[in-house]
């Protein structure tokens, strides 16, 4: 596919790298020559310097033959204008990143009236992920599949877990859980689990299950997973605004610390049920006064990554049991892993995942299409959701008779309202939704799992 990306910030750069790796013809556009040069040199792709909202620059970028234009600059208005111009100049589909809450309310209207394929809001998506984790704080991440019927839950095994030294097969025989263990992370290594995989202390495990079955399993292994009742949030920005909206009827009581008085007044006026504190979130005494040690979760949503990381490390040092840390830069994932910060939220990664999922669905023509895509382990393992169509070679035979590539796992089958945790004799049917976990990145079709 021919894809134009306007905006070479972190989201644009991540998209360019991942879409180029998937075999697409990518052209990036930005007013900064230095940013364009950095990306084009790294990815060996085309680049155009200029204002991506002008028809002259879009023509230079190849809008007339483009299949998709993605506008991810820092300006919502510019992104929308880029898409309007693209619809006039070419016949491509368009995606706009829109962050402003005022525009977000009108997302369906904008999508329909401007003919956009997608209006994506990374901050709202990040707030949704935070809300899911607050529901089950023992998890590092919770990713929904099959429209929420199934979840991929990632968690760390404590040193006293009864699973330690058991194999996956032994665990299944002892606890009879209706779930599937998908991956095991141990240090720098990542494994697709099988029956002989053995659990060790501090392993990071991901399982696929319905929310009910996951909760039952965690209760059996005495894993603390009750939803939090209180959360202390540092930073009153856009993500916090959306989080207040999402949690309004959840019963979770938020306490928000923000140093900008105007933002405090806006939050207090719009969300009177929450406590809004005007103060410096980096003030340790203030955090302790506001109950840091006793809060159910600490959520660091300040503007700077460094501040969020330091605040989370401090919260951990005083005994806070659940940490959620917003990170914008993803260059130092391996360093963050050493800090054991529980859950890290990266809005830019979420954005690129959603757009990449859409692109793969556009490209697909045979067998099935990508419905959902998540990085289970960054750059190592992906979970993809497909809808199986008539005639797909993966349908109609027991799973045990299919010849799968190595490091591939059929994690779940959804058929109507039924959720099937697959075993060898289960048969995939046309119309099923299938979740695939694989070390092979960039699966375009469910048939890619077969030899």
MARKOL-788346 format. One record per residue (C-alpha): x negated, y, z; residue in three letters; residue number from 1. Coordinates in pm, whole numbers. Example, Ala and Ser with C-alpha at 12.3 -4.5 7.8 and 13.67 -1.06 7.14 Angstrom:
% MARKOL-788346
+--------+--------+--------+-----+-----+
|     px |     py |     pz | res |   n |
+--------+--------+--------+-----+-----+
|  -1230 |   -450 |    780 | Ala |   1 |
|  -1367 |   -106 |    714 | Ser |   2 |
+--------+--------+--------+-----+-----+
This chain:
% MARKOL-788346
+--------+--------+--------+-----+-----+
|     px |     py |     pz | res |   n |
+--------+--------+--------+-----+-----+
|      0 |      0 |      0 | Unk |   1 |
|   -105 |    360 |    -65 | Unk |   2 |
|    -80 |    549 |    265 | Unk |   3 |
|   -150 |    915 |    343 | Unk |   4 |
|   -222 |   1010 |    705 | Unk |   5 |
|   -201 |   1381 |    789 | Unk |   6 |
|   -383 |   1462 |   1112 | Unk |   7 |
|   -720 |   1321 |   1210 | Unk |   8 |
|   -688 |   1329 |   1587 | Unk |   9 |
|   -710 |   1013 |   1797 | Unk |  10 |
|   -381 |    872 |   1665 | Unk |  11 |
|   -472 |    947 |   1304 | Unk |  12 |
|   -816 |    795 |   1347 | Unk |  13 |
|   -680 |    479 |   1509 | Unk |  14 |
|   -417 |    442 |   1238 | Unk |  15 |
|   -671 |    493 |    961 | Unk |  16 |
|   -901 |    227 |   1102 | Unk |  17 |
|   -628 |    -31 |   1161 | Unk |  18 |
|   -438 |     28 |    836 | Unk |  19 |
|   -762 |     16 |    639 | Unk |  20 |
|   -855 |   -311 |    811 | Unk |  21 |
|   -516 |   -449 |    701 | Unk |  22 |
|   -614 |   -391 |    336 | Unk |  23 |
|   -418 |    -72 |    266 | Unk |  24 |
|   -548 |    216 |     53 | Unk |  25 |
|   -567 |    501 |    303 | Unk |  26 |
|   -624 |    872 |    248 | Unk |  27 |
|   -661 |   1108 |    546 | Unk |  28 |
|   -587 |   1482 |    546 | Unk |  29 |
|   -693 |   1743 |    800 | Unk |  30 |
|   -792 |   2109 |    810 | Unk |  31 |
|  -1114 |   2008 |    988 | Unk |  32 |
|  -1381 |   1897 |    743 | Unk |  33 |
|  -1582 |   1745 |   1029 | Unk |  34 |
|  -1293 |   1521 |   1139 | Unk |  35 |
|  -1225 |   1408 |    783 | Unk |  36 |
|  -1593 |   1328 |    729 | Unk |  37 |
|  -1614 |   1128 |   1052 | Unk |  38 |
|  -1321 |    905 |    960 | Unk |  39 |
|  -1408 |    860 |    593 | Unk |  40 |
|  -1766 |    763 |    677 | Unk |  41 |
|  -1654 |    516 |    942 | Unk |  42 |
|  -1380 |    350 |    737 | Unk |  43 |
|  -1496 |    405 |    379 | Unk |  44 |
|  -1164 |    566 |    282 | Unk |  45 |
|  -1059 |    877 |     91 | Unk |  46 |
|  -1033 |   1215 |    263 | Unk |  47 |
|   -892 |   1557 |    175 | Unk |  48 |
|   -963 |   1880 |    365 | Unk |  49 |
|   -669 |   2120 |    379 | Unk |  50 |
|   -320 |   2192 |    507 | Unk |  51 |
|   -121 |   1871 |    466 | Unk |  52 |
|    208 |   2061 |    455 | Unk |  53 |
|    127 |   2221 |    118 | Unk |  54 |
|    221 |   2053 |   -208 | Unk |  55 |
|   -125 |   2132 |   -351 | Unk |  56 |
|   -305 |   1934 |    -81 | Unk |  57 |
|    -51 |   1652 |    -88 | Unk |  58 |
|    -93 |   1618 |   -465 | Unk |  59 |
|   -469 |   1605 |   -419 | Unk |  60 |
|   -415 |   1328 |   -164 | Unk |  61 |
|   -206 |   1132 |   -415 | Unk |  62 |
|    149 |   1188 |   -294 | Unk |  63 |
|    294 |   1101 |   -635 | Unk |  64 |
|    180 |    738 |   -602 | Unk |  65 |
|    194 |    706 |   -223 | Unk |  66 |
|    417 |    448 |    -57 | Unk |  67 |
|    409 |    609 |    287 | Unk |  68 |
|    311 |    942 |    445 | Unk |  69 |
|    243 |    955 |    819 | Unk |  70 |
|    226 |   1299 |    984 | Unk |  71 |
|     56 |   1287 |   1326 | Unk |  72 |
|    -86 |   1637 |   1376 | Unk |  73 |
|    -53 |   1809 |   1714 | Unk |  74 |
|    235 |   2024 |   1584 | Unk |  75 |
|    586 |   1877 |   1568 | Unk |  76 |
|    698 |   2146 |   1325 | Unk |  77 |
|    404 |   2083 |   1094 | Unk |  78 |
|    470 |   1708 |   1100 | Unk |  79 |
|    833 |   1760 |   1000 | Unk |  80 |
|    735 |   2007 |    726 | Unk |  81 |
|    477 |   1761 |    589 | Unk |  82 |
|    752 |   1500 |    558 | Unk |  83 |
|    993 |   1743 |    387 | Unk |  84 |
|    728 |   1838 |    129 | Unk |  85 |
|    639 |   1473 |     74 | Unk |  86 |
|   1002 |   1383 |      2 | Unk |  87 |
|   1013 |   1661 |   -259 | Unk |  88 |
|    676 |   1582 |   -419 | Unk |  89 |
|    693 |   1204 |   -421 | Unk |  90 |
|    918 |    909 |   -357 | Unk |  91 |
|    739 |    776 |    -53 | Unk |  92 |
|    873 |    699 |    291 | Unk |  93 |
|    776 |    933 |    572 | Unk |  94 |
|    702 |    906 |    945 | Unk |  95 |
|    673 |   1206 |   1178 | Unk |  96 |
|    535 |   1215 |   1528 | Unk |  97 |
|    757 |   1440 |   1742 | Unk |  98 |
|    667 |   1507 |   2106 | Unk |  99 |
|    880 |   1805 |   2211 | Unk | 100 |
|   1176 |   1694 |   2427 | Unk | 101 |
|   1398 |   1949 |   2250 | Unk | 102 |
|   1337 |   1779 |   1916 | Unk | 103 |
|   1357 |   1432 |   2064 | Unk | 104 |
|   1724 |   1484 |   2148 | Unk | 105 |
|   1782 |   1551 |   1778 | Unk | 106 |
|   1571 |   1259 |   1652 | Unk | 107 |
|   1865 |   1071 |   1492 | Unk | 108 |
|   1984 |   1394 |   1327 | Unk | 109 |
|   1635 |   1480 |   1197 | Unk | 110 |
|   1584 |   1128 |   1068 | Unk | 111 |
|   1911 |   1134 |    876 | Unk | 112 |
|   1903 |   1491 |    746 | Unk | 113 |
|   1534 |   1491 |    645 | Unk | 114 |
|   1538 |   1136 |    514 | Unk | 115 |
|   1264 |   1018 |    750 | Unk | 116 |
|   1184 |    650 |    786 | Unk | 117 |
|   1089 |    700 |   1150 | Unk | 118 |
|   1065 |    971 |   1413 | Unk | 119 |
|    821 |    849 |   1676 | Unk | 120 |
|    775 |    996 |   2022 | Unk | 121 |
|    461 |    857 |   2192 | Unk | 122 |
|    536 |   1023 |   2525 | Unk | 123 |
|    883 |    871 |   2548 | Unk | 124 |
|    745 |    529 |   2452 | Unk | 125 |
|    482 |    566 |   2728 | Unk | 126 |
|    750 |    659 |   2982 | Unk | 127 |
|    951 |    350 |   2886 | Unk | 128 |
|    645 |    132 |   2947 | Unk | 129 |
|    584 |    293 |   3287 | Unk | 130 |
|    948 |    232 |   3382 | Unk | 131 |
|    916 |   -137 |   3289 | Unk | 132 |
|    606 |   -174 |   3506 | Unk | 133 |
|    778 |     -3 |   3801 | Unk | 134 |
|   1052 |   -263 |   3770 | Unk | 135 |
|    792 |   -537 |   3814 | Unk | 136 |
|    482 |   -373 |   3967 | Unk | 137 |
|    284 |   -697 |   3998 | Unk | 138 |
|    247 |   -689 |   3620 | Unk | 139 |
|    -32 |   -514 |   3438 | Unk | 140 |
|    189 |   -473 |   3132 | Unk | 141 |
|    536 |   -581 |   3023 | Unk | 142 |
|    617 |   -585 |   2652 | Unk | 143 |
|    974 |   -655 |   2533 | Unk | 144 |
|   1058 |   -881 |   2241 | Unk | 145 |
|   1386 |   -988 |   2081 | Unk | 146 |
|   1555 |   -661 |   2182 | Unk | 147 |
|   1466 |   -712 |   2548 | Unk | 148 |
|   1583 |  -1073 |   2578 | Unk | 149 |
|   1221 |  -1189 |   2616 | Unk | 150 |
|    920 |  -1022 |   2772 | Unk | 151 |
|    547 |  -1078 |   2754 | Unk | 152 |
|    421 |  -1023 |   3109 | Unk | 153 |
|     52 |   -978 |   3183 | Unk | 154 |
|    -71 |  -1015 |   3542 | Unk | 155 |
|   -390 |  -1087 |   3737 | Unk | 156 |
|   -429 |  -1399 |   3953 | Unk | 157 |
|   -519 |  -1307 |   4311 | Unk | 158 |
|   -792 |  -1502 |   4489 | Unk | 159 |
|   -538 |  -1694 |   4699 | Unk | 160 |
|   -305 |  -1788 |   4413 | Unk | 161 |
|   -180 |  -2150 |   4425 | Unk | 162 |
|   -249 |  -2169 |   4049 | Unk | 163 |
|   -626 |  -2151 |   4091 | Unk | 164 |
|   -804 |  -2466 |   3969 | Unk | 165 |
|   -482 |  -2600 |   3813 | Unk | 166 |
|   -462 |  -2658 |   3439 | Unk | 167 |
|   -168 |  -2518 |   3243 | Unk | 168 |
|    -34 |  -2874 |   3213 | Unk | 169 |
|    -63 |  -2935 |   3589 | Unk | 170 |
|    106 |  -2602 |   3661 | Unk | 171 |
|    395 |  -2697 |   3432 | Unk | 172 |
|    441 |  -3033 |   3607 | Unk | 173 |
|    429 |  -2882 |   3956 | Unk | 174 |
|    650 |  -2574 |   3909 | Unk | 175 |
|    861 |  -2663 |   3602 | Unk | 176 |
|    870 |  -2302 |   3481 | Unk | 177 |
|   1075 |  -2215 |   3175 | Unk | 178 |
|    801 |  -2000 |   3026 | Unk | 179 |
|    490 |  -2028 |   2812 | Unk | 180 |
|    138 |  -1930 |   2914 | Unk | 181 |
|     -8 |  -1746 |   2614 | Unk | 182 |
|   -351 |  -1602 |   2696 | Unk | 183 |
|   -619 |  -1608 |   2962 | Unk | 184 |
|   -873 |  -1325 |   2998 | Unk | 185 |
|  -1186 |  -1399 |   3196 | Unk | 186 |
|  -1448 |  -1125 |   3201 | Unk | 187 |
|  -1527 |  -1039 |   2838 | Unk | 188 |
|  -1373 |  -1361 |   2707 | Unk | 189 |
|  -1018 |  -1408 |   2579 | Unk | 190 |
|   -852 |  -1746 |   2521 | Unk | 191 |
|   -529 |  -1868 |   2366 | Unk | 192 |
|   -405 |  -2103 |   2637 | Unk | 193 |
|   -346 |  -2476 |   2590 | Unk | 194 |
|   -249 |  -2756 |   2826 | Unk | 195 |
|   -609 |  -2813 |   2939 | Unk | 196 |
|   -685 |  -2446 |   3012 | Unk | 197 |
|   -774 |  -2408 |   3380 | Unk | 198 |
|   -689 |  -2104 |   3594 | Unk | 199 |
|   -956 |  -1922 |   3793 | Unk | 200 |
|   -940 |  -1639 |   4046 | Unk | 201 |
|   -912 |  -1291 |   3891 | Unk | 202 |
|   -805 |  -1430 |   3553 | Unk | 203 |
|   -566 |  -1203 |   3364 | Unk | 204 |
|   -277 |  -1419 |   3241 | Unk | 205 |
|     -2 |  -1338 |   2992 | Unk | 206 |
|    323 |  -1537 |   2982 | Unk | 207 |
|    635 |  -1518 |   2765 | Unk | 208 |
|    972 |  -1565 |   2934 | Unk | 209 |
|   1312 |  -1412 |   2989 | Unk | 210 |
|   1309 |  -1155 |   3274 | Unk | 211 |
|   1512 |  -1395 |   3491 | Unk | 212 |
|   1282 |  -1693 |   3433 | Unk | 213 |
|    971 |  -1480 |   3488 | Unk | 214 |
|   1107 |  -1360 |   3824 | Unk | 215 |
|   1189 |  -1718 |   3928 | Unk | 216 |
|    838 |  -1834 |   3838 | Unk | 217 |
|    669 |  -1554 |   4030 | Unk | 218 |
|    883 |  -1632 |   4332 | Unk | 219 |
|    773 |  -2000 |   4316 | Unk | 220 |
|    404 |  -1906 |   4318 | Unk | 221 |
|    463 |  -1643 |   4590 | Unk | 222 |
|    356 |  -1361 |   4360 | Unk | 223 |
|    483 |  -1026 |   4490 | Unk | 224 |
|    691 |   -875 |   4215 | Unk | 225 |
|    980 |   -675 |   4357 | Unk | 226 |
|   1053 |   -343 |   4188 | Unk | 227 |
|    923 |    -35 |   4367 | Unk | 228 |
|   1155 |    203 |   4547 | Unk | 229 |
|    922 |    503 |   4560 | Unk | 230 |
|    652 |    641 |   4331 | Unk | 231 |
|    416 |    936 |   4366 | Unk | 232 |
|    346 |   1103 |   4031 | Unk | 233 |
|     66 |   1352 |   3967 | Unk | 234 |
|    140 |   1573 |   3667 | Unk | 235 |
|    471 |   1718 |   3553 | Unk | 236 |
|    421 |   1704 |   3177 | Unk | 237 |
|    634 |   1559 |   2899 | Unk | 238 |
|    587 |   1194 |   3002 | Unk | 239 |
|    704 |   1278 |   3353 | Unk | 240 |
|   1008 |   1455 |   3207 | Unk | 241 |
|   1105 |   1143 |   3014 | Unk | 242 |
|   1029 |    917 |   3312 | Unk | 243 |
|   1272 |   1118 |   3525 | Unk | 244 |
|   1539 |   1069 |   3260 | Unk | 245 |
|   1478 |    693 |   3224 | Unk | 246 |
|   1471 |    629 |   3599 | Unk | 247 |
|   1765 |    855 |   3685 | Unk | 248 |
|   2001 |    563 |   3754 | Unk | 249 |
|   1741 |    307 |   3857 | Unk | 250 |
|   1722 |    379 |   4230 | Unk | 251 |
|   1350 |    461 |   4214 | Unk | 252 |
|   1275 |    779 |   4410 | Unk | 253 |
|   1005 |    992 |   4247 | Unk | 254 |
|    787 |   1249 |   4419 | Unk | 255 |
|    609 |   1470 |   4163 | Unk | 256 |
|    302 |   1686 |   4231 | Unk | 257 |
|    241 |   1965 |   3976 | Unk | 258 |
|     21 |   2276 |   4003 | Unk | 259 |
|    209 |   2485 |   3745 | Unk | 260 |
|    489 |   2666 |   3930 | Unk | 261 |
|    698 |   2716 |   3615 | Unk | 262 |
|    693 |   2344 |   3537 | Unk | 263 |
|    787 |   2269 |   3900 | Unk | 264 |
|   1087 |   2499 |   3877 | Unk | 265 |
|   1198 |   2340 |   3548 | Unk | 266 |
|   1171 |   1987 |   3689 | Unk | 267 |
|   1354 |   2082 |   4009 | Unk | 268 |
|   1635 |   2245 |   3816 | Unk | 269 |
|   1682 |   1956 |   3575 | Unk | 270 |
|   1621 |   1669 |   3820 | Unk | 271 |
|   1738 |   1785 |   4164 | Unk | 272 |
|   1743 |   1428 |   4300 | Unk | 273 |
|   1361 |   1410 |   4282 | Unk | 274 |
|   1109 |   1579 |   4512 | Unk | 275 |
|    887 |   1822 |   4321 | Unk | 276 |
|    579 |   1948 |   4506 | Unk | 277 |
|    396 |   2262 |   4390 | Unk | 278 |
|     30 |   2184 |   4453 | Unk | 279 |
|   -297 |   2051 |   4318 | Unk | 280 |
|   -271 |   1677 |   4252 | Unk | 281 |
|   -645 |   1638 |   4299 | Unk | 282 |
|   -620 |   1758 |   4661 | Unk | 283 |
|   -671 |   1443 |   4869 | Unk | 284 |
|   -514 |   1590 |   5183 | Unk | 285 |
|   -203 |   1690 |   4989 | Unk | 286 |
|   -167 |   1341 |   4845 | Unk | 287 |
|   -198 |   1185 |   5190 | Unk | 288 |
|     57 |   1431 |   5333 | Unk | 289 |
|    300 |   1333 |   5061 | Unk | 290 |
|    274 |    964 |   5149 | Unk | 291 |
|     13 |    823 |   4911 | Unk | 292 |
|    -73 |    536 |   5143 | Unk | 293 |
|    289 |    422 |   5179 | Unk | 294 |
|    428 |    484 |   4832 | Unk | 295 |
|    535 |    190 |   4617 | Unk | 296 |
|    331 |    308 |   4319 | Unk | 297 |
|     92 |    587 |   4225 | Unk | 298 |
|    125 |    724 |   3870 | Unk | 299 |
|   -156 |    945 |   3737 | Unk | 300 |
|    -25 |   1157 |   3449 | Unk | 301 |
|   -257 |   1458 |   3459 | Unk | 302 |
|   -389 |   1602 |   3132 | Unk | 303 |
|   -749 |   1484 |   3176 | Unk | 304 |
|   -848 |   1117 |   3162 | Unk | 305 |
|  -1129 |   1176 |   3409 | Unk | 306 |
|   -890 |   1322 |   3666 | Unk | 307 |
|   -643 |   1035 |   3624 | Unk | 308 |
|   -918 |    776 |   3666 | Unk | 309 |
|  -1064 |    940 |   3978 | Unk | 310 |
|   -720 |    984 |   4133 | Unk | 311 |
|   -634 |    620 |   4072 | Unk | 312 |
|   -966 |    501 |   4216 | Unk | 313 |
|   -899 |    716 |   4525 | Unk | 314 |
|   -541 |    587 |   4556 | Unk | 315 |
|   -675 |    233 |   4544 | Unk | 316 |
|   -934 |    312 |   4813 | Unk | 317 |
|   -665 |    423 |   5060 | Unk | 318 |
|   -457 |    111 |   5005 | Unk | 319 |
|   -205 |    201 |   4735 | Unk | 320 |
|    -88 |   -131 |   4595 | Unk | 321 |
|     22 |    -31 |   4243 | Unk | 322 |
|   -163 |    205 |   4010 | Unk | 323 |
|    -48 |    334 |   3671 | Unk | 324 |
|   -305 |    548 |   3490 | Unk | 325 |
|   -255 |    745 |   3169 | Unk | 326 |
|   -556 |    729 |   2938 | Unk | 327 |
|   -590 |    916 |   2608 | Unk | 328 |
|   -936 |    798 |   2508 | Unk | 329 |
|   -972 |    427 |   2441 | Unk | 330 |
|  -1345 |    424 |   2366 | Unk | 331 |
|  -1436 |    297 |   2712 | Unk | 332 |
|  -1193 |      9 |   2763 | Unk | 333 |
|  -1470 |   -220 |   2888 | Unk | 334 |
|  -1565 |     34 |   3156 | Unk | 335 |
|  -1206 |     79 |   3272 | Unk | 336 |
|  -1168 |   -298 |   3301 | Unk | 337 |
|  -1440 |   -299 |   3566 | Unk | 338 |
|  -1243 |    -51 |   3778 | Unk | 339 |
|   -936 |   -278 |   3810 | Unk | 340 |
|   -692 |     10 |   3766 | Unk | 341 |
|   -390 |   -222 |   3737 | Unk | 342 |
|   -194 |    -68 |   3449 | Unk | 343 |
|   -334 |    180 |   3200 | Unk | 344 |
|    -98 |    359 |   2961 | Unk | 345 |
|   -228 |    496 |   2632 | Unk | 346 |
|     42 |    685 |   2434 | Unk | 347 |
|   -179 |    699 |   2125 | Unk | 348 |
|   -220 |    320 |   2122 | Unk | 349 |
|    154 |    277 |   2161 | Unk | 350 |
|    212 |    510 |   1866 | Unk | 351 |
|    -31 |    329 |   1639 | Unk | 352 |
|    119 |    -10 |   1733 | Unk | 353 |
|    471 |    105 |   1642 | Unk | 354 |
|    362 |    256 |   1309 | Unk | 355 |
|    145 |    -44 |   1221 | Unk | 356 |
|    439 |   -274 |   1288 | Unk | 357 |
|    652 |    -70 |   1048 | Unk | 358 |
|    385 |    -75 |    777 | Unk | 359 |
|    347 |   -451 |    798 | Unk | 360 |
|    722 |   -492 |    770 | Unk | 361 |
|    719 |   -270 |    457 | Unk | 362 |
|    445 |   -477 |    295 | Unk | 363 |
|    611 |   -810 |    359 | Unk | 364 |
|    814 |   -972 |     82 | Unk | 365 |
|    806 |  -1347 |    154 | Unk | 366 |
|    941 |  -1561 |    437 | Unk | 367 |
|    992 |  -1312 |    719 | Unk | 368 |
|    900 |   -967 |    842 | Unk | 369 |
|    727 |   -807 |   1140 | Unk | 370 |
|    980 |   -682 |   1394 | Unk | 371 |
|    751 |   -608 |   1687 | Unk | 372 |
|    375 |   -590 |   1735 | Unk | 373 |
|    168 |   -558 |   2051 | Unk | 374 |
|   -198 |   -577 |   2133 | Unk | 375 |
|   -202 |   -838 |   2409 | Unk | 376 |
|   -580 |   -799 |   2437 | Unk | 377 |
|   -715 |   -496 |   2252 | Unk | 378 |
|   -886 |   -594 |   1925 | Unk | 379 |
|   -882 |   -961 |   2030 | Unk | 380 |
|   -527 |  -1098 |   2052 | Unk | 381 |
|   -198 |   -975 |   1904 | Unk | 382 |
|    162 |  -1077 |   1964 | Unk | 383 |
|    387 |  -1039 |   1660 | Unk | 384 |
|    760 |  -1089 |   1626 | Unk | 385 |
|    904 |  -1213 |   1296 | Unk | 386 |
|   1248 |  -1287 |   1155 | Unk | 387 |
|   1239 |  -1614 |    961 | Unk | 388 |
|   1415 |  -1610 |    624 | Unk | 389 |
|   1563 |  -1883 |    407 | Unk | 390 |
|   1300 |  -2096 |    237 | Unk | 391 |
|   1020 |  -2017 |    480 | Unk | 392 |
|    774 |  -2311 |    498 | Unk | 393 |
|    767 |  -2279 |    877 | Unk | 394 |
|   1139 |  -2363 |    902 | Unk | 395 |
|   1306 |  -2704 |    906 | Unk | 396 |
|   1027 |  -2914 |   1057 | Unk | 397 |
|    940 |  -2996 |   1420 | Unk | 398 |
|    656 |  -2775 |   1541 | Unk | 399 |
|    445 |  -3085 |   1611 | Unk | 400 |
|    448 |  -3168 |   1238 | Unk | 401 |
|    335 |  -2823 |   1123 | Unk | 402 |
|    -37 |  -2762 |   1066 | Unk | 403 |
|   -124 |  -2442 |   1248 | Unk | 404 |
|   -447 |  -2247 |   1223 | Unk | 405 |
|   -667 |  -2251 |   1535 | Unk | 406 |
|   -597 |  -1998 |   1812 | Unk | 407 |
|   -231 |  -1956 |   1713 | Unk | 408 |
|     64 |  -2006 |   1948 | Unk | 409 |
|    438 |  -2005 |   1878 | Unk | 410 |
|    536 |  -1842 |   2205 | Unk | 411 |
|    912 |  -1806 |   2176 | Unk | 412 |
|   1209 |  -1868 |   1946 | Unk | 413 |
|   1526 |  -1659 |   1976 | Unk | 414 |
|   1841 |  -1791 |   1810 | Unk | 415 |
|   2141 |  -1564 |   1856 | Unk | 416 |
|   2174 |  -1520 |   2233 | Unk | 417 |
|   1965 |  -1830 |   2308 | Unk | 418 |
|   1598 |  -1805 |   2408 | Unk | 419 |
|   1391 |  -2118 |   2339 | Unk | 420 |
|   1049 |  -2169 |   2495 | Unk | 421 |
|    917 |  -2400 |   2222 | Unk | 422 |
|    794 |  -2755 |   2262 | Unk | 423 |
|    660 |  -2991 |   1997 | Unk | 424 |
|   1000 |  -3125 |   1885 | Unk | 425 |
|   1169 |  -2785 |   1850 | Unk | 426 |
|   1256 |  -2680 |   1495 | Unk | 427 |
|   1252 |  -2322 |   1368 | Unk | 428 |
|   1557 |  -2227 |   1161 | Unk | 429 |
|   1624 |  -1951 |    910 | Unk | 430 |
|   1748 |  -1643 |   1096 | Unk | 431 |
|   1545 |  -1720 |   1410 | Unk | 432 |
|   1326 |  -1457 |   1569 | Unk | 433 |
|    980 |  -1601 |   1640 | Unk | 434 |
|    706 |  -1456 |   1863 | Unk | 435 |
|    354 |  -1552 |   1755 | Unk | 436 |
|     45 |  -1495 |   1972 | Unk | 437 |
|   -280 |  -1519 |   1774 | Unk | 438 |
|   -647 |  -1427 |   1780 | Unk | 439 |
|   -617 |  -1362 |   1408 | Unk | 440 |
|   -535 |   -992 |   1389 | Unk | 441 |
|   -315 |   -840 |   1123 | Unk | 442 |
|    -70 |  -1121 |   1055 | Unk | 443 |
|    154 |  -1000 |    772 | Unk | 444 |
|    398 |  -1292 |    766 | Unk | 445 |
|    493 |  -1579 |    996 | Unk | 446 |
|    359 |  -1819 |    731 | Unk | 447 |
|     10 |  -1679 |    793 | Unk | 448 |
|    -10 |  -1904 |   1100 | Unk | 449 |
|    -17 |  -2217 |    882 | Unk | 450 |
|   -331 |  -2371 |    736 | Unk | 451 |
+--------+--------+--------+-----+-----+
